[in-house]
Amino acid sequence: MNSSQIIQKNIRYLRTTLGITQEQLAFISGLTSACVSRLERDSKCNPTVQTLDHIAEGLKIQTAQLFDEQLASEEGKCITELQRCMNEIMKLDVDKQRDVIHLLDNYIQLGQIF
């Protein structure tokens, strides 16, 4: 898989994981929806670094992650989902964050027993 295909796959994967449309990604990235569409489907598309920076910012990731071949793999999907959960947990008040940590610790300890 070449770099363009990796970028295409990762943009589409991350966008759908966030549950946003191409139009929404375009808006938050300051790009046109046609540009986002081209980035996701046209393997001959040659985006500038600036365009990739805008997309990465809209997806709340580092630009380098767009080039990660493993991102859309099963392990990468799990990591992405964990990062999404962490972002949601960080929005909670401190007491709720502690509750989540406590629940996770208990779950992990149970897993070690069985």
Biopython code that builds the backbone (N, CA, C, O; Angstrom):
import numpy as np
from Bio.PDB.StructureBuilder import StructureBuilder

atoms = [
    (1, "MET", "N", (0.854, -1.172, 0.000)),
    (1, "MET", "CA", (0.000, 0.000, 0.000)),
    (1, "MET", "C", (0.903, 1.238, 0.000)),
    (1, "MET", "O", (1.828, 1.331, 0.807)),
    (2, "ASN", "N", (0.636, 2.185, -0.902)),
    (2, "ASN", "CA", (1.466, 3.390, -0.956)),
    (2, "ASN", "C", (0.954, 4.445, 0.034)),
    (2, "ASN", "O", (-0.109, 4.285, 0.633)),
    (3, "SER", "N", (1.722, 5.510, 0.192)),
    (3, "SER", "CA", (1.389, 6.554, 1.169)),
    (3, "SER", "C", (0.014, 7.162, 0.933)),
    (3, "SER", "O", (-0.725, 7.406, 1.887)),
    (4, "SER", "N", (-0.338, 7.408, -0.319)),
    (4, "SER", "CA", (-1.647, 7.992, -0.629)),
    (4, "SER", "C", (-2.781, 7.088, -0.167)),
    (4, "SER", "O", (-3.771, 7.557, 0.393)),
    (5, "GLN", "N", (-2.629, 5.795, -0.405)),
    (5, "GLN", "CA", (-3.665, 4.847, 0.004)),
    (5, "GLN", "C", (-3.772, 4.760, 1.523)),
    (5, "GLN", "O", (-4.870, 4.647, 2.069)),
    (6, "ILE", "N", (-2.637, 4.813, 2.197)),
    (6, "ILE", "CA", (-2.632, 4.784, 3.665)),
    (6, "ILE", "C", (-3.347, 6.013, 4.209)),
    (6, "ILE", "O", (-4.177, 5.910, 5.113)),
    (7, "ILE", "N", (-3.020, 7.174, 3.652)),
    (7, "ILE", "CA", (-3.656, 8.425, 4.088)),
    (7, "ILE", "C", (-5.161, 8.356, 3.846)),
    (7, "ILE", "O", (-5.948, 8.708, 4.724)),
    (8, "GLN", "N", (-5.563, 7.903, 2.660)),
    (8, "GLN", "CA", (-6.993, 7.772, 2.333)),
    (8, "GLN", "C", (-7.707, 6.909, 3.364)),
    (8, "GLN", "O", (-8.729, 7.302, 3.928)),
    (9, "LYS", "N", (-7.156, 5.739, 3.596)),
    (9, "LYS", "CA", (-7.765, 4.775, 4.508)),
    (9, "LYS", "C", (-7.865, 5.353, 5.918)),
    (9, "LYS", "O", (-8.890, 5.207, 6.584)),
    (10, "ASN", "N", (-6.798, 6.007, 6.365)),
    (10, "ASN", "CA", (-6.778, 6.546, 7.722)),
    (10, "ASN", "C", (-7.734, 7.721, 7.899)),
    (10, "ASN", "O", (-8.398, 7.825, 8.931)),
    (11, "ILE", "N", (-7.811, 8.596, 6.916)),
    (11, "ILE", "CA", (-8.741, 9.728, 7.021)),
    (11, "ILE", "C", (-10.169, 9.200, 7.105)),
    (11, "ILE", "O", (-10.939, 9.614, 7.972)),
    (12, "ARG", "N", (-10.513, 8.303, 6.221)),
    (12, "ARG", "CA", (-11.873, 7.743, 6.213)),
    (12, "ARG", "C", (-12.163, 7.023, 7.533)),
    (12, "ARG", "O", (-13.225, 7.205, 8.128)),
    (13, "TYR", "N", (-11.208, 6.204, 7.983)),
    (13, "TYR", "CA", (-11.389, 5.452, 9.229)),
    (13, "TYR", "C", (-11.579, 6.391, 10.421)),
    (13, "TYR", "O", (-12.516, 6.227, 11.203)),
    (14, "LEU", "N", (-10.692, 7.369, 10.556)),
    (14, "LEU", "CA", (-10.772, 8.284, 11.697)),
    (14, "LEU", "C", (-12.039, 9.132, 11.653)),
    (14, "LEU", "O", (-12.672, 9.367, 12.682)),
    (15, "ARG", "N", (-12.399, 9.582, 10.475)),
    (15, "ARG", "CA", (-13.612, 10.404, 10.336)),
    (15, "ARG", "C", (-14.839, 9.606, 10.745)),
    (15, "ARG", "O", (-15.678, 10.099, 11.499)),
    (16, "THR", "N", (-14.951, 8.378, 10.254)),
    (16, "THR", "CA", (-16.124, 7.571, 10.589)),
    (16, "THR", "C", (-16.108, 7.150, 12.056)),
    (16, "THR", "O", (-17.165, 7.015, 12.672)),
    (17, "THR", "N", (-14.924, 6.944, 12.617)),
    (17, "THR", "CA", (-14.819, 6.627, 14.043)),
    (17, "THR", "C", (-15.342, 7.781, 14.889)),
    (17, "THR", "O", (-15.991, 7.569, 15.914)),
    (18, "LEU", "N", (-15.055, 8.992, 14.454)),
    (18, "LEU", "CA", (-15.558, 10.171, 15.163)),
    (18, "LEU", "C", (-17.046, 10.398, 14.904)),
    (18, "LEU", "O", (-17.694, 11.184, 15.595)),
    (19, "GLY", "N", (-17.574, 9.706, 13.905)),
    (19, "GLY", "CA", (-18.994, 9.834, 13.584)),
    (19, "GLY", "C", (-19.346, 11.140, 12.899)),
    (19, "GLY", "O", (-20.433, 11.685, 13.092)),
    (20, "ILE", "N", (-18.406, 11.639, 12.090)),
    (20, "ILE", "CA", (-18.660, 12.896, 11.383)),
    (20, "ILE", "C", (-18.663, 12.667, 9.874)),
    (20, "ILE", "O", (-18.045, 11.727, 9.373)),
    (21, "THR", "N", (-19.359, 13.528, 9.171)),
    (21, "THR", "CA", (-19.440, 13.440, 7.712)),
    (21, "THR", "C", (-18.224, 14.125, 7.086)),
    (21, "THR", "O", (-17.465, 14.817, 7.764)),
    (22, "GLN", "N", (-18.060, 13.920, 5.793)),
    (22, "GLN", "CA", (-17.001, 14.623, 5.068)),
    (22, "GLN", "C", (-17.215, 16.126, 5.167)),
    (22, "GLN", "O", (-16.258, 16.886, 5.311)),
    (23, "GLU", "N", (-18.455, 16.547, 5.090)),
    (23, "GLU", "CA", (-18.771, 17.975, 5.167)),
    (23, "GLU", "C", (-18.387, 18.552, 6.530)),
    (23, "GLU", "O", (-17.848, 19.655, 6.615)),
    (24, "GLN", "N", (-18.668, 17.801, 7.588)),
    (24, "GLN", "CA", (-18.313, 18.261, 8.932)),
    (24, "GLN", "C", (-16.800, 18.331, 9.102)),
    (24, "GLN", "O", (-16.280, 19.290, 9.673)),
    (25, "LEU", "N", (-16.090, 17.313, 8.608)),
    (25, "LEU", "CA", (-14.629, 17.335, 8.688)),
    (25, "LEU", "C", (-14.081, 18.517, 7.902)),
    (25, "LEU", "O", (-13.162, 19.197, 8.357)),
    (26, "ALA", "N", (-14.638, 18.757, 6.737)),
    (26, "ALA", "CA", (-14.200, 19.896, 5.922)),
    (26, "ALA", "C", (-14.385, 21.197, 6.691)),
    (26, "ALA", "O", (-13.488, 22.040, 6.717)),
    (27, "PHE", "N", (-15.538, 21.360, 7.311)),
    (27, "PHE", "CA", (-15.834, 22.592, 8.043)),
    (27, "PHE", "C", (-14.855, 22.801, 9.199)),
    (27, "PHE", "O", (-14.290, 23.885, 9.342)),
    (28, "ILE", "N", (-14.652, 21.770, 10.025)),
    (28, "ILE", "CA", (-13.765, 21.945, 11.182)),
    (28, "ILE", "C", (-12.297, 22.025, 10.781)),
    (28, "ILE", "O", (-11.465, 22.505, 11.551)),
    (29, "SER", "N", (-11.979, 21.555, 9.572)),
    (29, "SER", "CA", (-10.596, 21.607, 9.083)),
    (29, "SER", "C", (-10.321, 22.850, 8.250)),
    (29, "SER", "O", (-9.173, 23.125, 7.900)),
    (30, "GLY", "N", (-11.371, 23.601, 7.934)),
    (30, "GLY", "CA", (-11.199, 24.791, 7.105)),
    (30, "GLY", "C", (-10.943, 24.467, 5.645)),
    (30, "GLY", "O", (-10.277, 25.227, 4.942)),
    (31, "LEU", "N", (-11.476, 23.334, 5.187)),
    (31, "LEU", "CA", (-11.303, 22.898, 3.801)),
    (31, "LEU", "C", (-12.672, 22.765, 3.145)),
    (31, "LEU", "O", (-13.700, 22.901, 3.808)),
    (32, "THR", "N", (-12.682, 22.502, 1.859)),
    (32, "THR", "CA", (-13.952, 22.264, 1.177)),
    (32, "THR", "C", (-14.314, 20.786, 1.298)),
    (32, "THR", "O", (-13.441, 19.939, 1.489)),
    (33, "SER", "N", (-15.595, 20.487, 1.184)),
    (33, "SER", "CA", (-16.016, 19.084, 1.234)),
    (33, "SER", "C", (-15.481, 18.330, 0.015)),
    (33, "SER", "O", (-15.216, 17.130, 0.097)),
    (34, "ALA", "N", (-15.324, 19.022, -1.106)),
    (34, "ALA", "CA", (-14.750, 18.386, -2.300)),
    (34, "ALA", "C", (-13.311, 17.950, -2.034)),
    (34, "ALA", "O", (-12.882, 16.889, -2.488)),
    (35, "CYS", "N", (-12.574, 18.770, -1.301)),
    (35, "CYS", "CA", (-11.183, 18.438, -0.964)),
    (35, "CYS", "C", (-11.131, 17.191, -0.085)),
    (35, "CYS", "O", (-10.331, 16.290, -0.335)),
    (36, "VAL", "N", (-11.977, 17.136, 0.939)),
    (36, "VAL", "CA", (-11.998, 15.971, 1.832)),
    (36, "VAL", "C", (-12.410, 14.725, 1.054)),
    (36, "VAL", "O", (-11.828, 13.656, 1.236)),
    (37, "SER", "N", (-13.398, 14.861, 0.201)),
    (37, "SER", "CA", (-13.844, 13.738, -0.619)),
    (37, "SER", "C", (-12.702, 13.223, -1.489)),
    (37, "SER", "O", (-12.479, 12.016, -1.581)),
    (38, "ARG", "N", (-11.983, 14.140, -2.122)),
    (38, "ARG", "CA", (-10.842, 13.770, -2.970)),
    (38, "ARG", "C", (-9.765, 13.062, -2.150)),
    (38, "ARG", "O", (-9.186, 12.075, -2.602)),
    (39, "LEU", "N", (-9.496, 13.568, -0.943)),
    (39, "LEU", "CA", (-8.470, 12.957, -0.097)),
    (39, "LEU", "C", (-8.822, 11.515, 0.263)),
    (39, "LEU", "O", (-7.937, 10.669, 0.392)),
    (40, "GLU", "N", (-10.106, 11.242, 0.422)),
    (40, "GLU", "CA", (-10.539, 9.903, 0.821)),
    (40, "GLU", "C", (-10.649, 8.918, -0.339)),
    (40, "GLU", "O", (-10.589, 7.709, -0.115)),
    (41, "ARG", "N", (-10.807, 9.395, -1.562)),
    (41, "ARG", "CA", (-11.081, 8.450, -2.651)),
    (41, "ARG", "C", (-10.112, 8.503, -3.822)),
    (41, "ARG", "O", (-10.042, 7.541, -4.587)),
    (42, "ASP", "N", (-9.366, 9.579, -3.994)),
    (42, "ASP", "CA", (-8.517, 9.736, -5.174)),
    (42, "ASP", "C", (-7.065, 9.426, -4.834)),
    (42, "ASP", "O", (-6.387, 10.222, -4.183)),
    (43, "SER", "N", (-6.595, 8.267, -5.276)),
    (43, "SER", "CA", (-5.220, 7.868, -4.967)),
    (43, "SER", "C", (-4.191, 8.741, -5.678)),
    (43, "SER", "O", (-3.010, 8.704, -5.336)),
    (44, "LYS", "N", (-4.622, 9.517, -6.656)),
    (44, "LYS", "CA", (-3.698, 10.407, -7.359)),
    (44, "LYS", "C", (-3.668, 11.801, -6.733)),
    (44, "LYS", "O", (-2.929, 12.677, -7.183)),
    (45, "CYS", "N", (-4.474, 11.996, -5.697)),
    (45, "CYS", "CA", (-4.520, 13.281, -5.000)),
    (45, "CYS", "C", (-3.193, 13.501, -4.272)),
    (45, "CYS", "O", (-2.726, 12.614, -3.558)),
    (46, "ASN", "N", (-2.593, 14.661, -4.446)),
    (46, "ASN", "CA", (-1.334, 14.994, -3.783)),
    (46, "ASN", "C", (-1.542, 16.181, -2.850)),
    (46, "ASN", "O", (-1.269, 17.321, -3.225)),
    (47, "PRO", "N", (-2.026, 15.919, -1.635)),
    (47, "PRO", "CA", (-2.284, 17.025, -0.717)),
    (47, "PRO", "C", (-0.991, 17.670, -0.232)),
    (47, "PRO", "O", (0.052, 17.021, -0.149)),
    (48, "THR", "N", (-1.077, 18.940, 0.083)),
    (48, "THR", "CA", (0.078, 19.624, 0.654)),
    (48, "THR", "C", (0.195, 19.243, 2.124)),
    (48, "THR", "O", (-0.751, 18.727, 2.719)),
    (49, "VAL", "N", (1.341, 19.497, 2.693)),
    (49, "VAL", "CA", (1.541, 19.260, 4.124)),
    (49, "VAL", "C", (0.557, 20.113, 4.916)),
    (49, "VAL", "O", (0.022, 19.671, 5.932)),
    (50, "GLN", "N", (0.324, 21.323, 4.451)),
    (50, "GLN", "CA", (-0.615, 22.215, 5.126)),
    (50, "GLN", "C", (-2.028, 21.615, 5.137)),
    (50, "GLN", "O", (-2.722, 21.686, 6.151)),
    (51, "THR", "N", (-2.447, 21.034, 4.025)),
    (51, "THR", "CA", (-3.765, 20.397, 3.960)),
    (51, "THR", "C", (-3.840, 19.230, 4.937)),
    (51, "THR", "O", (-4.834, 19.076, 5.646)),
    (52, "LEU", "N", (-2.793, 18.408, 4.978)),
    (52, "LEU", "CA", (-2.769, 17.279, 5.910)),
    (52, "LEU", "C", (-2.765, 17.765, 7.354)),
    (52, "LEU", "O", (-3.383, 17.146, 8.220)),
    (53, "ASP", "N", (-2.068, 18.876, 7.619)),
    (53, "ASP", "CA", (-2.083, 19.463, 8.964)),
    (53, "ASP", "C", (-3.495, 19.871, 9.360)),
    (53, "ASP", "O", (-3.920, 19.638, 10.491)),
    (54, "HIS", "N", (-4.224, 20.484, 8.421)),
    (54, "HIS", "CA", (-5.603, 20.905, 8.693)),
    (54, "HIS", "C", (-6.499, 19.697, 8.967)),
    (54, "HIS", "O", (-7.310, 19.713, 9.893)),
    (55, "ILE", "N", (-6.346, 18.660, 8.160)),
    (55, "ILE", "CA", (-7.136, 17.438, 8.350)),
    (55, "ILE", "C", (-6.819, 16.819, 9.710)),
    (55, "ILE", "O", (-7.726, 16.456, 10.458)),
    (56, "ALA", "N", (-5.536, 16.700, 10.023)),
    (56, "ALA", "CA", (-5.133, 16.109, 11.302)),
    (56, "ALA", "C", (-5.696, 16.913, 12.472)),
    (56, "ALA", "O", (-6.175, 16.344, 13.453)),
    (57, "GLU", "N", (-5.634, 18.215, 12.362)),
    (57, "GLU", "CA", (-6.182, 19.070, 13.415)),
    (57, "GLU", "C", (-7.685, 18.822, 13.570)),
    (57, "GLU", "O", (-8.192, 18.734, 14.689)),
    (58, "GLY", "N", (-8.382, 18.710, 12.457)),
    (58, "GLY", "CA", (-9.817, 18.430, 12.498)),
    (58, "GLY", "C", (-10.134, 17.071, 13.100)),
    (58, "GLY", "O", (-11.173, 16.892, 13.736)),
    (59, "LEU", "N", (-9.233, 16.112, 12.899)),
    (59, "LEU", "CA", (-9.411, 14.763, 13.437)),
    (59, "LEU", "C", (-8.840, 14.622, 14.849)),
    (59, "LEU", "O", (-8.975, 13.573, 15.479)),
    (60, "LYS", "N", (-8.200, 15.687, 15.337)),
    (60, "LYS", "CA", (-7.604, 15.720, 16.680)),
    (60, "LYS", "C", (-6.495, 14.679, 16.841)),
    (60, "LYS", "O", (-6.421, 13.962, 17.838)),
    (61, "ILE", "N", (-5.637, 14.626, 15.818)),
    (61, "ILE", "CA", (-4.492, 13.723, 15.848)),
    (61, "ILE", "C", (-3.257, 14.485, 15.381)),
    (61, "ILE", "O", (-3.356, 15.623, 14.921)),
    (62, "GLN", "N", (-2.099, 13.853, 15.501)),
    (62, "GLN", "CA", (-0.869, 14.397, 14.952)),
    (62, "GLN", "C", (-0.826, 14.045, 13.461)),
    (62, "GLN", "O", (-1.278, 12.973, 13.058)),
    (63, "THR", "N", (-0.291, 14.937, 12.662)),
    (63, "THR", "CA", (-0.232, 14.717, 11.209)),
    (63, "THR", "C", (0.454, 13.399, 10.867)),
    (63, "THR", "O", (0.028, 12.703, 9.946)),
    (64, "ALA", "N", (1.501, 13.050, 11.590)),
    (64, "ALA", "CA", (2.242, 11.818, 11.315)),
    (64, "ALA", "C", (1.358, 10.580, 11.410)),
    (64, "ALA", "O", (1.629, 9.580, 10.745)),
    (65, "GLN", "N", (0.313, 10.632, 12.220)),
    (65, "GLN", "CA", (-0.571, 9.476, 12.367)),
    (65, "GLN", "C", (-1.314, 9.154, 11.072)),
    (65, "GLN", "O", (-1.746, 8.018, 10.876)),
    (66, "LEU", "N", (-1.464, 10.125, 10.199)),
    (66, "LEU", "CA", (-2.126, 9.868, 8.916)),
    (66, "LEU", "C", (-1.329, 8.885, 8.060)),
    (66, "LEU", "O", (-1.889, 8.240, 7.173)),
    (67, "PHE", "N", (-0.032, 8.768, 8.318)),
    (67, "PHE", "CA", (0.848, 7.892, 7.546)),
    (67, "PHE", "C", (1.026, 6.515, 8.198)),
    (67, "PHE", "O", (1.732, 5.665, 7.656)),
    (68, "ASP", "N", (0.399, 6.291, 9.340)),
    (68, "ASP", "CA", (0.567, 5.061, 10.114)),
    (68, "ASP", "C", (-0.187, 3.902, 9.464)),
    (68, "ASP", "O", (-1.418, 3.894, 9.434)),
    (69, "GLU", "N", (0.555, 2.929, 8.947)),
    (69, "GLU", "CA", (-0.061, 1.786, 8.261)),
    (69, "GLU", "C", (-0.918, 0.938, 9.191)),
    (69, "GLU", "O", (-1.855, 0.279, 8.740)),
    (70, "GLN", "N", (-0.605, 0.947, 10.484)),
    (70, "GLN", "CA", (-1.322, 0.102, 11.433)),
    (70, "GLN", "C", (-2.573, 0.751, 12.008)),
    (70, "GLN", "O", (-3.360, 0.086, 12.682)),
    (71, "LEU", "N", (-2.765, 2.042, 11.750)),
    (71, "LEU", "CA", (-3.853, 2.788, 12.380)),
    (71, "LEU", "C", (-5.215, 2.144, 12.164)),
    (71, "LEU", "O", (-5.985, 2.011, 13.115)),
    (72, "ALA", "N", (-5.524, 1.748, 10.953)),
    (72, "ALA", "CA", (-6.828, 1.159, 10.653)),
    (72, "ALA", "C", (-6.833, -0.360, 10.838)),
    (72, "ALA", "O", (-7.813, -1.024, 10.498)),
    (73, "SER", "N", (-5.728, -0.918, 11.381)),
    (73, "SER", "CA", (-5.692, -2.346, 11.690)),
    (73, "SER", "C", (-6.523, -2.587, 12.947)),
    (73, "SER", "O", (-6.976, -1.629, 13.572)),
    (74, "GLU", "N", (-6.727, -3.820, 13.322)),
    (74, "GLU", "CA", (-7.525, -4.127, 14.518)),
    (74, "GLU", "C", (-6.889, -3.522, 15.768)),
    (74, "GLU", "O", (-7.586, -2.943, 16.603)),
    (75, "GLU", "N", (-5.576, -3.653, 15.899)),
    (75, "GLU", "CA", (-4.893, -3.074, 17.057)),
    (75, "GLU", "C", (-4.996, -1.552, 17.037)),
    (75, "GLU", "O", (-5.244, -0.919, 18.063)),
    (76, "GLY", "N", (-4.804, -0.986, 15.867)),
    (76, "GLY", "CA", (-4.908, 0.465, 15.734)),
    (76, "GLY", "C", (-6.303, 0.963, 16.039)),
    (76, "GLY", "O", (-6.475, 2.016, 16.652)),
    (77, "LYS", "N", (-7.314, 0.197, 15.606)),
    (77, "LYS", "CA", (-8.700, 0.579, 15.889)),
    (77, "LYS", "C", (-8.957, 0.578, 17.390)),
    (77, "LYS", "O", (-9.651, 1.452, 17.911)),
    (78, "CYS", "N", (-8.398, -0.400, 18.074)),
    (78, "CYS", "CA", (-8.566, -0.484, 19.524)),
    (78, "CYS", "C", (-7.907, 0.718, 20.204)),
    (78, "CYS", "O", (-8.484, 1.312, 21.114)),
    (79, "ILE", "N", (-6.719, 1.069, 19.768)),
    (79, "ILE", "CA", (-6.016, 2.220, 20.336)),
    (79, "ILE", "C", (-6.796, 3.499, 20.072)),
    (79, "ILE", "O", (-6.921, 4.347, 20.956)),
    (80, "THR", "N", (-7.314, 3.640, 18.874)),
    (80, "THR", "CA", (-8.102, 4.825, 18.533)),
    (80, "THR", "C", (-9.342, 4.917, 19.410)),
    (80, "THR", "O", (-9.700, 5.998, 19.879)),
    (81, "GLU", "N", (-9.994, 3.788, 19.630)),
    (81, "GLU", "CA", (-11.194, 3.774, 20.477)),
    (81, "GLU", "C", (-10.837, 4.117, 21.927)),
    (81, "GLU", "O", (-11.582, 4.829, 22.601)),
    (82, "LEU", "N", (-9.706, 3.612, 22.401)),
    (82, "LEU", "CA", (-9.252, 3.960, 23.752)),
    (82, "LEU", "C", (-8.970, 5.456, 23.868)),
    (82, "LEU", "O", (-9.306, 6.078, 24.876)),
    (83, "GLN", "N", (-8.354, 6.030, 22.836)),
    (83, "GLN", "CA", (-8.086, 7.469, 22.846)),
    (83, "GLN", "C", (-9.384, 8.269, 22.853)),
    (83, "GLN", "O", (-9.487, 9.288, 23.535)),
    (84, "ARG", "N", (-10.370, 7.807, 22.094)),
    (84, "ARG", "CA", (-11.668, 8.479, 22.074)),
    (84, "ARG", "C", (-12.309, 8.429, 23.462)),
    (84, "ARG", "O", (-12.849, 9.426, 23.942)),
    (85, "CYS", "N", (-12.243, 7.261, 24.099)),
    (85, "CYS", "CA", (-12.793, 7.125, 25.453)),
    (85, "CYS", "C", (-12.059, 8.034, 26.432)),
    (85, "CYS", "O", (-12.681, 8.665, 27.287)),
    (86, "MET", "N", (-10.747, 8.099, 26.308)),
    (86, "MET", "CA", (-9.967, 8.984, 27.191)),
    (86, "MET", "C", (-10.390, 10.431, 27.019)),
    (86, "MET", "O", (-10.517, 11.161, 28.002)),
    (87, "ASN", "N", (-10.609, 10.851, 25.791)),
    (87, "ASN", "CA", (-11.059, 12.224, 25.542)),
    (87, "ASN", "C", (-12.392, 12.486, 26.221)),
    (87, "ASN", "O", (-12.606, 13.565, 26.773)),
    (88, "GLU", "N", (-13.291, 11.509, 26.185)),
    (88, "GLU", "CA", (-14.596, 11.664, 26.834)),
    (88, "GLU", "C", (-14.448, 11.676, 28.354)),
    (88, "GLU", "O", (-15.112, 12.455, 29.038)),
    (89, "ILE", "N", (-13.588, 10.822, 28.876)),
    (89, "ILE", "CA", (-13.361, 10.774, 30.325)),
    (89, "ILE", "C", (-12.783, 12.094, 30.816)),
    (89, "ILE", "O", (-13.135, 12.565, 31.898)),
    (90, "MET", "N", (-11.901, 12.688, 30.029)),
    (90, "MET", "CA", (-11.279, 13.958, 30.426)),
    (90, "MET", "C", (-12.303, 15.088, 30.525)),
    (90, "MET", "O", (-12.044, 16.094, 31.187)),
    (91, "LYS", "N", (-13.443, 14.940, 29.888)),
    (91, "LYS", "CA", (-14.491, 15.957, 29.950)),
    (91, "LYS", "C", (-15.299, 15.870, 31.248)),
    (91, "LYS", "O", (-16.013, 16.806, 31.605)),
    (92, "LEU", "N", (-15.179, 14.738, 31.949)),
    (92, "LEU", "CA", (-15.925, 14.545, 33.192)),
    (92, "LEU", "C", (-15.274, 15.317, 34.334)),
    (92, "LEU", "O", (-14.103, 15.690, 34.258)),
    (93, "ASP", "N", (-16.050, 15.550, 35.395)),
    (93, "ASP", "CA", (-15.444, 16.187, 36.568)),
    (93, "ASP", "C", (-14.517, 15.171, 37.241)),
    (93, "ASP", "O", (-14.590, 13.975, 36.960)),
    (94, "VAL", "N", (-13.656, 15.649, 38.119)),
    (94, "VAL", "CA", (-12.599, 14.825, 38.715)),
    (94, "VAL", "C", (-13.170, 13.623, 39.466)),
    (94, "VAL", "O", (-12.606, 12.532, 39.388)),
    (95, "ASP", "N", (-14.260, 13.797, 40.183)),
    (95, "ASP", "CA", (-14.848, 12.675, 40.922)),
    (95, "ASP", "C", (-15.303, 11.562, 39.978)),
    (95, "ASP", "O", (-15.086, 10.383, 40.256)),
    (96, "LYS", "N", (-15.924, 11.933, 38.879)),
    (96, "LYS", "CA", (-16.359, 10.931, 37.891)),
    (96, "LYS", "C", (-15.153, 10.252, 37.241)),
    (96, "LYS", "O", (-15.186, 9.053, 36.965)),
    (97, "GLN", "N", (-14.084, 11.025, 36.998)),
    (97, "GLN", "CA", (-12.867, 10.439, 36.435)),
    (97, "GLN", "C", (-12.312, 9.380, 37.384)),
    (97, "GLN", "O", (-11.903, 8.304, 36.950)),
    (98, "ARG", "N", (-12.299, 9.688, 38.672)),
    (98, "ARG", "CA", (-11.818, 8.711, 39.667)),
    (98, "ARG", "C", (-12.694, 7.459, 39.671)),
    (98, "ARG", "O", (-12.184, 6.345, 39.797)),
    (99, "ASP", "N", (-14.006, 7.637, 39.533)),
    (99, "ASP", "CA", (-14.919, 6.490, 39.474)),
    (99, "ASP", "C", (-14.584, 5.592, 38.286)),
    (99, "ASP", "O", (-14.552, 4.368, 38.417)),
    (100, "VAL", "N", (-14.338, 6.195, 37.141)),
    (100, "VAL", "CA", (-13.994, 5.423, 35.941)),
    (100, "VAL", "C", (-12.680, 4.678, 36.158)),
    (100, "VAL", "O", (-12.569, 3.503, 35.808)),
    (101, "ILE", "N", (-11.696, 5.343, 36.724)),
    (101, "ILE", "CA", (-10.400, 4.703, 36.999)),
    (101, "ILE", "C", (-10.589, 3.517, 37.938)),
    (101, "ILE", "O", (-10.015, 2.450, 37.722)),
    (102, "HIS", "N", (-11.392, 3.707, 38.977)),
    (102, "HIS", "CA", (-11.663, 2.637, 39.938)),
    (102, "HIS", "C", (-12.323, 1.441, 39.239)),
    (102, "HIS", "O", (-11.935, 0.296, 39.466)),
    (103, "LEU", "N", (-13.316, 1.710, 38.394)),
    (103, "LEU", "CA", (-13.984, 0.637, 37.654)),
    (103, "LEU", "C", (-13.009, -0.117, 36.751)),
    (103, "LEU", "O", (-13.028, -1.346, 36.693)),
    (104, "LEU", "N", (-12.168, 0.624, 36.054)),
    (104, "LEU", "CA", (-11.189, -0.010, 35.163)),
    (104, "LEU", "C", (-10.185, -0.848, 35.947)),
    (104, "LEU", "O", (-9.850, -1.962, 35.544)),
    (105, "ASP", "N", (-9.708, -0.313, 37.064)),
    (105, "ASP", "CA", (-8.771, -1.072, 37.906)),
    (105, "ASP", "C", (-9.396, -2.385, 38.369)),
    (105, "ASP", "O", (-8.760, -3.437, 38.315)),
    (106, "ASN", "N", (-10.643, -2.315, 38.823)),
    (106, "ASN", "CA", (-11.339, -3.531, 39.268)),
    (106, "ASN", "C", (-11.493, -4.527, 38.128)),
    (106, "ASN", "O", (-11.289, -5.726, 38.317)),
    (107, "TYR", "N", (-11.848, -4.042, 36.958)),
    (107, "TYR", "CA", (-12.018, -4.911, 35.798)),
    (107, "TYR", "C", (-10.698, -5.594, 35.436)),
    (107, "TYR", "O", (-10.668, -6.792, 35.151)),
    (108, "ILE", "N", (-9.629, -4.838, 35.451)),
    (108, "ILE", "CA", (-8.308, -5.393, 35.120)),
    (108, "ILE", "C", (-7.905, -6.449, 36.139)),
    (108, "ILE", "O", (-7.387, -7.503, 35.768)),
    (109, "GLN", "N", (-8.137, -6.177, 37.416)),
    (109, "GLN", "CA", (-7.798, -7.151, 38.462)),
    (109, "GLN", "C", (-8.615, -8.428, 38.310)),
    (109, "GLN", "O", (-8.092, -9.524, 38.512)),
    (110, "LEU", "N", (-9.892, -8.301, 37.956)),
    (110, "LEU", "CA", (-10.720, -9.486, 37.720)),
    (110, "LEU", "C", (-10.177, -10.305, 36.555)),
    (110, "LEU", "O", (-10.178, -11.536, 36.598)),
    (111, "GLY", "N", (-9.719, -9.626, 35.528)),
    (111, "GLY", "CA", (-9.154, -10.311, 34.369)),
    (111, "GLY", "C", (-7.901, -11.091, 34.711)),
    (111, "GLY", "O", (-7.621, -12.121, 34.098)),
    (112, "GLN", "N", (-7.148, -10.609, 35.684)),
    (112, "GLN", "CA", (-5.931, -11.305, 36.099)),
    (112, "GLN", "C", (-6.249, -12.547, 36.921)),
    (112, "GLN", "O", (-5.458, -13.488, 36.970)),
    (113, "ILE", "N", (-7.411, -12.543, 37.565)),
    (113, "ILE", "CA", (-7.816, -13.687, 38.381)),
    (113, "ILE", "C", (-8.277, -14.839, 37.498)),
    (113, "ILE", "O", (-7.960, -15.997, 37.770)),
    (114, "PHE", "N", (-9.025, -14.526, 36.441)),
    (114, "PHE", "CA", (-9.611, -15.574, 35.599)),
    (114, "PHE", "C", (-8.718, -15.928, 34.473)),
    (114, "PHE", "O", (-9.056, -16.793, 33.665)),
]
sb = StructureBuilder()
sb.init_structure("model")
sb.init_model(0)
sb.init_chain("A")
sb.init_seg("    ")
for serial, (resi, resn, name, xyz) in enumerate(atoms, 1):
    if name == "N":
        sb.init_residue(resn, " ", resi, " ")
    sb.init_atom(name, np.array(xyz, "f"), 0.0, 1.0, " ", f" {name:<3s}", serial, name[0])
structure = sb.get_structure()
